[in-house]
Amino acid sequence: MIKKSLLTSSALLMAATGLSASADTHTPVFFDDFHYQTLGAFYQNGWKARTETGHPGIAGASWSAIGLSFPEDIAGADNGVIRMSSVTDGTAANTRHTQICHARKYREGTYAARIFFRDEPSFGPDGDEVIETFYAISPLEAPMDKNYSETDFEYLPNGGWGSPDKPAMWTTTWETFQLEPWTKVNEYTRVEGSYAGWRTLVFTVKDNRVRYYVDGEFFSEHSDKVYPESPMSINFNLWFMPEGADGSQGPVDSPELREYQEDIDWVYHHAGVALSTQQVNEAVDALRADRQYFIDRVPATSPALPSPCGL
C-alpha cells in the first residue's frame, strides 16, 4: 500500500475524486482559494459583484462591491479570504447588501465552500434578521418558471421566516416561485442552533436528489420534485430580511448603523460526481499543496449562457 505521504498532490486529488492521474487537466473542477489583493484580479477570474437593486432584501436598498475585501491574516484560513460586509440602519437609503456570482454553467455534481459565519454584527446593535448564504441559482425567466433552479444553504443567526430569535441553518431547493402574489414551490429543512465559526458546507446534485451536508454530517435530502433542471451560477450573498417576508420581523427598531460579515475561505465544484466532504477536503488540500489558488476546468454551456448577478 502506497503511503499517503509518498503520493504527489495531483495523485491525491485524483484519489479523492476517483479519477486517474492522467485525467488531471481534463477533470471538470472549479476551485477558488480567494487568494487576491484586488477586485480587478477577482473579476478576471469570472466573478461578478451584484450592483442591481431588487429582490431579495430591503426594498430599494443598494447592492454593491463596496462590501468586498480580501483580508490575509485570518485565523484558520491559510491563504486569506473574501469577506462580504453588509450594513443597514433599517432604511433602504442606508442599507447595502453584498452578493458575488460566478458563471452560469453548473448543474449536476458537488458544490462545497468553507465559510466563517457570525452570530453578531461587527458593530452596532444586534438582532436584525440577516441571511448568510452559499447557493447555486438560475435566473427566473417568468413567474412560476418551470425551468427555474435554485439550491441554498442559508444561515439565519437571528432567526426569520416566521421563526424569530433562534439561530438556524436552512437548506432549500426550489422548483419555482413568483413574487406577486407570493407563491413558492420548494422543499426546505430547518435545523435550529448556532452555526457560528468555520463551517464546511457541501451539497450534491446527483441521481434526482439534492443532498446537503454540514462539516461532513448529513443535513437534509430533497426530492426529484425540486431537482435542478437548468445550469446555475455559484453565488454567495449577505442581505437583510424585510419586515413581513414570509412572516419575518425584519430589522431591529434602531436608527444606529450596524454591519454583518461573512468570510469565505474557498469554494469548490466537481461536475457530474457526488463527493463526500472528506473527498472534497482532500481535493482542496491537494490543490493548495500544488499552489493552485484558482482553476476553472468546468466547460461553459454551448452556446455560453448570460451570467447575470442578481436574483
C-alpha positions as CSV (number, residue, x, y, z in Angstrom):
1,M,0.0,0.0,0.0
2,I,1.4,3.4,-1.0
3,K,1.8,5.7,1.9
4,K,-0.2,9.0,1.6
5,S,3.0,10.9,2.2
6,L,4.5,9.5,-1.0
7,L,1.7,10.5,-3.2
8,T,2.0,13.7,-5.2
9,S,-0.6,16.3,-4.6
10,S,-2.0,15.7,-8.1
11,A,-2.3,12.0,-7.2
12,L,-4.1,12.9,-4.0
13,L,-6.6,15.0,-6.0
14,M,-7.2,12.1,-8.3
15,A,-7.5,9.6,-5.5
16,A,-10.0,11.9,-3.8
17,T,-12.2,12.1,-6.9
18,G,-11.8,8.6,-8.1
19,L,-10.2,9.5,-11.4
20,S,-6.9,8.5,-12.9
21,A,-4.0,10.9,-12.7
22,S,-3.8,11.0,-16.5
23,A,-7.2,12.8,-16.4
24,D,-5.9,15.6,-14.2
25,T,-6.0,18.5,-16.6
26,H,-9.4,17.4,-18.0
27,T,-11.2,16.9,-14.7
28,P,-14.2,19.3,-14.7
29,V,-13.3,21.1,-11.5
30,F,-13.7,24.7,-10.4
31,F,-11.8,25.9,-7.3
32,D,-11.0,29.3,-5.9
33,D,-9.0,29.9,-2.8
34,F,-9.8,33.6,-2.8
35,H,-6.1,34.5,-2.8
36,Y,-6.4,38.0,-4.1
37,Q,-5.2,41.5,-3.4
38,T,-7.5,43.4,-5.7
39,L,-11.1,43.3,-7.0
40,G,-9.7,43.5,-10.6
41,A,-7.9,40.2,-10.2
42,F,-11.1,38.7,-8.7
43,Y,-13.1,39.9,-11.6
44,Q,-10.6,38.5,-14.1
45,N,-11.4,35.0,-12.8
46,G,-15.0,35.2,-13.9
47,W,-16.6,36.6,-10.7
48,K,-19.1,39.5,-10.6
49,A,-20.4,41.7,-7.8
50,R,-24.1,42.5,-7.8
51,T,-25.0,46.1,-8.4
52,E,-28.7,46.0,-9.4
53,T,-31.4,46.7,-6.9
54,G,-34.3,44.4,-6.3
55,H,-35.3,41.2,-4.6
56,P,-34.3,39.8,-2.1
57,G,-33.7,42.1,0.8
58,I,-35.0,45.5,2.0
59,A,-36.8,47.1,-0.9
60,G,-34.9,49.9,-2.6
61,A,-31.6,49.1,-0.9
62,S,-28.4,49.0,-2.8
63,W,-26.2,46.0,-3.8
64,S,-22.5,47.0,-4.1
65,A,-18.9,45.7,-4.3
66,I,-18.0,48.2,-1.6
67,G,-18.6,45.5,0.9
68,L,-16.0,43.1,-0.6
69,S,-12.4,42.8,0.8
70,F,-9.6,40.3,1.0
71,P,-8.1,40.1,4.5
72,E,-5.0,38.0,4.6
73,D,-4.3,37.4,8.3
74,I,-7.3,35.4,9.2
75,A,-7.1,32.6,11.8
76,G,-8.0,29.3,10.3
77,A,-7.6,30.5,6.6
78,D,-4.2,29.8,5.1
79,N,-4.4,32.0,2.1
80,G,-6.8,34.7,3.1
81,V,-10.5,35.0,2.5
82,I,-13.0,37.1,0.6
83,R,-15.1,39.0,3.1
84,M,-18.6,40.2,2.5
85,S,-19.7,43.1,4.7
86,S,-23.3,44.4,4.6
87,V,-24.7,47.4,6.5
88,T,-28.2,48.7,7.5
89,D,-30.0,51.1,9.8
90,G,-33.3,49.6,8.8
91,T,-33.9,52.1,6.0
92,A,-33.4,51.4,2.2
93,A,-31.3,54.6,1.9
94,N,-28.7,53.3,4.4
95,T,-28.8,49.6,3.6
96,R,-26.1,48.0,1.4
97,H,-26.4,44.3,0.6
98,T,-23.5,42.2,-0.9
99,Q,-23.5,39.4,-3.5
100,I,-20.9,37.7,-5.6
101,C,-21.6,35.4,-8.6
102,H,-19.7,33.0,-10.8
103,A,-20.5,31.9,-14.3
104,R,-23.9,30.2,-15.1
105,K,-22.6,26.7,-16.1
106,Y,-23.0,24.4,-13.1
107,R,-25.7,21.8,-12.6
108,E,-25.1,18.2,-11.5
109,G,-22.1,17.5,-9.3
110,T,-20.6,18.5,-5.9
111,Y,-20.7,22.1,-4.6
112,A,-18.6,23.0,-1.5
113,A,-17.4,26.0,0.4
114,R,-15.7,26.7,3.7
115,I,-17.3,29.7,5.4
116,F,-17.0,31.6,8.7
117,F,-20.5,32.5,9.9
118,R,-21.1,35.1,12.6
119,D,-24.0,35.4,15.1
120,E,-23.4,39.1,15.9
121,P,-22.7,42.3,14.0
122,S,-19.1,43.6,13.8
123,F,-20.5,46.9,15.1
124,G,-23.9,48.3,16.1
125,P,-27.0,46.8,17.7
126,D,-27.7,43.1,17.2
127,G,-31.0,41.5,16.2
128,D,-31.6,42.1,12.5
129,E,-32.9,39.1,10.5
130,V,-29.8,38.7,8.4
131,I,-29.2,36.0,5.8
132,E,-25.6,34.5,5.3
133,T,-25.5,32.2,2.3
134,F,-23.9,29.8,-0.2
135,Y,-26.1,28.7,-3.1
136,A,-26.5,28.0,-6.8
137,I,-29.2,29.6,-8.9
138,S,-30.6,30.2,-12.4
139,P,-32.5,33.4,-13.5
140,L,-36.3,33.4,-13.1
141,E,-37.4,34.0,-16.6
142,A,-41.0,34.4,-15.7
143,P,-43.3,34.0,-12.7
144,M,-43.6,30.3,-11.9
145,D,-40.9,29.4,-14.5
146,K,-40.8,25.6,-14.6
147,N,-37.1,25.7,-15.7
148,Y,-36.0,27.7,-12.6
149,S,-33.4,26.1,-10.4
150,E,-32.0,27.0,-7.0
151,T,-30.2,25.1,-4.2
152,D,-29.5,27.0,-1.0
153,F,-27.6,27.0,2.3
154,E,-28.8,29.9,4.4
155,Y,-27.8,30.7,7.9
156,L,-30.1,33.0,9.9
157,P,-28.3,33.9,13.2
158,N,-31.2,35.9,14.5
159,G,-34.0,33.8,13.1
160,G,-36.5,34.7,10.4
161,W,-39.2,33.4,8.1
162,G,-41.7,33.1,10.9
163,S,-39.2,31.6,13.3
164,P,-37.8,34.6,15.1
165,D,-34.9,35.0,17.6
166,K,-33.5,31.5,17.4
167,P,-30.5,30.9,15.1
168,A,-31.0,28.2,12.5
169,M,-29.5,26.8,9.3
170,W,-31.9,26.3,6.4
171,T,-31.4,24.3,3.2
172,T,-33.9,25.0,0.4
173,T,-34.3,23.5,-3.0
174,W,-36.6,25.4,-5.3
175,E,-38.8,24.3,-8.2
176,T,-40.1,27.8,-8.9
177,F,-41.8,30.9,-7.4
178,Q,-43.4,34.2,-8.1
179,L,-43.2,37.5,-6.2
180,E,-46.7,38.9,-6.7
181,P,-48.7,37.4,-5.2
182,W,-46.0,35.5,-3.3
183,T,-46.2,31.8,-4.3
184,K,-43.5,29.2,-3.9
185,V,-42.8,25.6,-4.8
186,N,-39.8,24.3,-2.8
187,E,-38.6,21.8,-0.2
188,Y,-36.8,23.0,2.8
189,T,-35.1,21.8,6.0
190,R,-34.5,23.9,9.2
191,V,-32.2,22.9,12.0
192,E,-32.1,25.2,15.0
193,G,-28.9,26.2,16.7
194,S,-25.8,28.4,16.3
195,Y,-23.5,27.6,13.3
196,A,-21.1,30.5,14.1
197,G,-17.5,29.8,13.2
198,W,-15.8,27.9,10.4
199,R,-18.2,25.5,8.6
200,T,-17.6,23.3,5.6
201,L,-20.8,23.2,3.5
202,V,-21.4,20.6,0.8
203,F,-24.3,19.9,-1.4
204,T,-24.6,17.3,-4.2
205,V,-26.9,17.4,-7.2
206,K,-27.0,13.8,-8.5
207,D,-29.4,11.0,-9.2
208,N,-32.5,13.1,-8.9
209,R,-31.7,14.0,-5.3
210,V,-30.1,17.1,-3.7
211,R,-28.3,16.2,-0.5
212,Y,-26.8,18.7,1.9
213,Y,-24.0,18.2,4.5
214,V,-22.5,20.5,7.2
215,D,-19.0,19.6,8.4
216,G,-19.3,16.1,7.0
217,E,-22.6,15.4,8.7
218,F,-25.7,14.7,6.7
219,F,-28.1,17.6,7.0
220,S,-31.0,17.0,4.5
221,E,-32.2,15.5,1.3
222,H,-34.7,17.0,-1.2
223,S,-36.5,15.1,-3.9
224,D,-36.8,14.9,-7.6
225,K,-39.8,17.2,-7.5
226,V,-37.4,20.2,-7.0
227,Y,-34.3,18.8,-8.8
228,P,-32.4,21.4,-10.7
229,E,-33.2,21.4,-14.4
230,S,-31.1,24.3,-15.7
231,P,-27.5,25.4,-15.5
232,M,-26.9,27.6,-12.4
233,S,-24.3,30.2,-11.3
234,I,-22.4,29.8,-8.0
235,N,-23.3,32.6,-5.5
236,F,-22.8,34.0,-2.0
237,N,-24.7,36.8,-0.6
238,L,-25.4,38.7,2.7
239,W,-28.6,40.5,3.0
240,F,-31.2,41.8,5.4
241,M,-34.8,40.4,5.5
242,P,-37.6,43.0,5.2
243,E,-40.5,43.0,7.7
244,G,-43.3,40.8,6.6
245,A,-41.3,38.5,4.2
246,D,-42.7,35.0,5.0
247,G,-43.7,36.2,8.5
248,S,-40.4,37.9,9.2
249,Q,-39.9,40.6,11.8
250,G,-37.3,42.4,9.7
251,P,-34.7,44.9,11.0
252,V,-34.5,45.8,14.7
253,D,-36.0,49.2,15.7
254,S,-32.9,51.3,15.8
255,P,-31.5,54.1,13.7
256,E,-28.0,53.1,14.5
257,L,-25.9,51.7,11.6
258,R,-24.7,48.1,12.0
259,E,-22.6,45.8,10.0
260,Y,-22.6,42.0,9.5
261,Q,-19.8,40.0,7.8
262,E,-19.3,36.6,6.2
263,D,-15.9,35.2,5.3
264,I,-15.3,32.6,2.5
265,D,-12.1,30.6,2.7
266,W,-12.6,28.7,-0.6
267,V,-15.2,27.3,-3.0
268,Y,-15.1,24.0,-4.9
269,H,-17.2,22.3,-7.6
270,H,-16.7,19.0,-9.3
271,A,-19.1,18.5,-12.2
272,G,-21.0,15.3,-12.6
273,V,-20.0,13.4,-9.4
274,A,-21.2,13.3,-5.8
275,L,-18.2,13.5,-3.4
276,S,-18.1,13.2,0.3
277,T,-16.9,16.1,2.5
278,Q,-13.7,14.1,3.2
279,Q,-13.1,13.7,-0.6
280,V,-13.7,17.4,-1.1
281,N,-11.2,18.3,1.7
282,E,-8.6,16.0,0.2
283,A,-9.0,17.5,-3.2
284,V,-8.7,21.1,-1.8
285,D,-5.7,20.1,0.2
286,A,-4.0,18.7,-2.9
287,L,-4.7,21.8,-5.0
288,R,-3.3,24.0,-2.2
289,A,-0.2,21.8,-2.0
290,D,0.3,22.5,-5.7
291,R,-0.2,26.2,-5.1
292,Q,-3.2,26.2,-7.4
293,Y,-5.2,29.1,-6.0
294,F,-7.6,29.2,-8.9
295,I,-8.6,26.6,-11.5
296,D,-11.6,26.5,-13.8
297,R,-12.0,23.4,-15.9
298,V,-15.8,23.3,-15.9
299,P,-16.8,23.9,-19.6
300,A,-19.2,26.6,-20.4
301,T,-22.6,25.6,-22.0
302,S,-22.8,25.7,-25.7
303,P,-23.7,28.4,-26.5
304,A,-22.5,30.1,-23.3
305,L,-25.3,31.4,-21.2
306,P,-25.5,35.0,-19.9
307,S,-24.5,35.2,-16.3
308,P,-26.3,38.0,-14.6
309,C,-25.6,38.7,-10.9
310,G,-29.0,39.3,-9.4
311,L,-32.0,37.2,-8.4
